Amino acid sequence: MVAVDRETDQLMGSCFYHPRETHVSLGIMNAHPDWFGHGVARTLLEEVCRVADADGKPLRLVSSALNLDSYSLYTRAGFVPRSFFQDMVIEDVSRVPRPASGIRSAILDDLPGIVALEERVSGIRREKDWHYFLTDDHGWRVVVKEAGGTVNGVLASIDHAGSRLLGPGVMVEEETAQSLIANQLQTDRGGNPVFLVPATSKGLVQTMYSWGARNCELHVAQCRGEWVEPQGVVMPTFMPETS
Ligand SMILES: CC(C)(COP(=O)(O)OP(=O)(O)OC[C@H]1O[C@@H](n2cnc3c(N)ncnc32)[C@H](O)[C@@H]1OP(=O)(O)O)[C@@H](O)C(=O)NCCC(=O)NCCS
């Protein structure tokens, strides 16, 4: 969605939103510096809120906790901060152990199990997104942990010049999250990817520190409307595909 000055045709701002089965996601939002503080972002956001309300769906996003402008924009519009994440990076992976067995690259047949797992852990459904991650050949890689025919964890990663990230991912247990992170970090993804760890997953955070992880930013998942408390580990990214 874009905001355009009717007199000059100048682009005043833009934002990305994505309706999904259970919710609407909001992605990158920006205003042109000439228009900062003039209500451009608030007006765009009001329009996206109308789309979500018309669909009767909650609106979700992951925003930087260090950006007071966007934090204020969203919380003024009725968003509630729900989960807090540490953006971590491990430059030297020599302390990352070999992951436990049972982890493999995901195939398209895993799609129903992945979608069901995300619904169980996060309360959201987005089959098309996972289909895209599984079939795209521009740098996405998806790994799963499976036990007895049930997917207990999934973690995607993207290796692209514009973005090197682990996530999105959902796992029933912290140990599964550790194994999936280790697997992704030990596969050459063209650099040191950033990944978001829930600050409340204490064991996972401590394990990442013991592997040499450093914090490089903080993010917060925000929701306007009904929020489902996660039942496991949720690893979003701060890109639009994630919330
Ligand atoms: C964040 C950004 C999109 C805001 O755009 P904007 O058009 O200047 O924002 P608005 O003028 O609509 O103002 C948003 C609201 O936040 C309020 N606000 C800003 N700072 C605030 C603060 N510290 N405390 C409380 N409210 C604050 C404003 O008063 C306004 O509310 P109001 O209209 O009810 O008075 C813009 O600064 C930007 O593009 N930044 C760079 C890109 C970015 O960081 N994007 C967000 C992450 S994806």
The ligand as an SDF file (V2000), in Angstrom:
LIG
                    3D

 48 50  0  0  0  0  0  0  0  0999 V2000
    8.3930    4.9660   11.7720 C   0  0  0  0  0  0  0  0  0  0  0  0
    7.8570    5.8410   10.6330 C   0  0  0  0  0  0  0  0  0  0  0  0
    7.2380    4.9290    9.5740 C   0  0  0  0  0  0  0  0  0  0  0  0
    6.7820    6.7800   11.2150 C   0  0  0  0  0  0  0  0  0  0  0  0
    6.2310    7.5010   10.1200 O   0  0  0  0  0  0  0  0  0  0  0  0
    5.5300    8.9430   10.2620 P   0  0  0  0  0  0  0  0  0  0  0  0
    4.6730    9.1610    9.0570 O   0  0  0  0  0  0  0  0  0  0  0  0
    6.5590    9.9630   10.5530 O   0  0  0  0  0  0  0  0  0  0  0  0
    4.6340    8.7270   11.5580 O   0  0  0  0  0  0  0  0  0  0  0  0
    3.3280    9.5380   11.9360 P   0  0  0  0  0  0  0  0  0  0  0  0
    3.5260   10.9940   11.5640 O   0  0  0  0  0  0  0  0  0  0  0  0
    2.1390    8.8670   11.3230 O   0  0  0  0  0  0  0  0  0  0  0  0
    3.3420    9.4170   13.5210 O   0  0  0  0  0  0  0  0  0  0  0  0
    3.0150    8.2190   14.1610 C   0  0  0  0  0  0  0  0  0  0  0  0
    2.4880    8.4810   15.5640 C   0  0  0  0  0  0  0  0  0  0  0  0
    3.5190    8.1820   16.5110 O   0  0  0  0  0  0  0  0  0  0  0  0
    3.5470    9.2260   17.5120 C   0  0  0  0  0  0  0  0  0  0  0  0
    4.8800    9.2330   18.1280 N   0  0  0  0  0  0  0  0  0  0  0  0
    6.0910    9.3630   17.5180 C   0  0  0  0  0  0  0  0  0  0  0  0
    7.0600    9.2950   18.4620 N   0  0  0  0  0  0  0  0  0  0  0  0
    6.4480    9.0950   19.6480 C   0  0  0  0  0  0  0  0  0  0  0  0
    6.8980    8.9140   20.9800 C   0  0  0  0  0  0  0  0  0  0  0  0
    8.2090    8.9120   21.2800 N   0  0  0  0  0  0  0  0  0  0  0  0
    5.9800    8.6670   21.9490 N   0  0  0  0  0  0  0  0  0  0  0  0
    4.6550    8.6610   21.6820 C   0  0  0  0  0  0  0  0  0  0  0  0
    4.1650    8.8390   20.4330 N   0  0  0  0  0  0  0  0  0  0  0  0
    5.0510    9.0590   19.4400 C   0  0  0  0  0  0  0  0  0  0  0  0
    3.1860   10.4510   16.7110 C   0  0  0  0  0  0  0  0  0  0  0  0
    2.7480   11.5040   17.5550 O   0  0  0  0  0  0  0  0  0  0  0  0
    2.0590    9.9020   15.8450 C   0  0  0  0  0  0  0  0  0  0  0  0
    0.8390    9.7750   16.5500 O   0  0  0  0  0  0  0  0  0  0  0  0
   -0.3820   10.8080   16.2950 P   0  0  0  0  0  0  0  0  0  0  0  0
   -0.5570   10.9070   14.8250 O   0  0  0  0  0  0  0  0  0  0  0  0
   -1.5380   10.1650   16.9820 O   0  0  0  0  0  0  0  0  0  0  0  0
    0.0620   12.0970   16.9140 O   0  0  0  0  0  0  0  0  0  0  0  0
    8.9590    6.7430   10.0220 C   0  0  0  0  0  0  0  0  0  0  0  0
    9.6500    7.3970   11.0610 O   0  0  0  0  0  0  0  0  0  0  0  0
    9.9630    5.9850    9.1690 C   0  0  0  0  0  0  0  0  0  0  0  0
    9.7510    5.7630    7.9710 O   0  0  0  0  0  0  0  0  0  0  0  0
   11.1050    5.5830    9.7660 N   0  0  0  0  0  0  0  0  0  0  0  0
   12.1480    4.8740    9.0420 C   0  0  0  0  0  0  0  0  0  0  0  0
   11.7120    3.4530    8.6720 C   0  0  0  0  0  0  0  0  0  0  0  0
   11.2450    2.6910    9.8800 C   0  0  0  0  0  0  0  0  0  0  0  0
   11.8630    2.7190   10.9410 O   0  0  0  0  0  0  0  0  0  0  0  0
   10.1370    1.9660    9.7270 N   0  0  0  0  0  0  0  0  0  0  0  0
    9.5120    1.2090   10.7900 C   0  0  0  0  0  0  0  0  0  0  0  0
   10.0640   -0.1560   10.9120 C   0  0  0  0  0  0  0  0  0  0  0  0
    9.5790   -1.2140    9.6130 S   0  0  0  0  0  0  0  0  0  0  0  0
  1  2  1  0
  2  3  1  0
  2  4  1  0
  2 36  1  0
  4  5  1  0
  5  6  1  0
  6  7  2  0
  6  8  1  0
  6  9  1  0
  9 10  1  0
 10 11  2  0
 10 12  1  0
 10 13  1  0
 13 14  1  0
 14 15  1  0
 15 16  1  0
 15 30  1  0
 16 17  1  0
 17 18  1  0
 17 28  1  0
 18 19  1  0
 18 27  1  0
 19 20  2  0
 20 21  1  0
 21 22  1  0
 21 27  2  0
 22 23  1  0
 22 24  2  0
 24 25  1  0
 25 26  2  0
 26 27  1  0
 28 29  1  0
 28 30  1  0
 30 31  1  0
 31 32  1  0
 32 33  2  0
 32 34  1  0
 32 35  1  0
 36 37  1  0
 36 38  1  0
 38 39  2  0
 38 40  1  0
 40 41  1  0
 41 42  1  0
 42 43  1  0
 43 44  2  0
 43 45  1  0
 45 46  1  0
 46 47  1  0
 47 48  1  0
M  END
$$$$
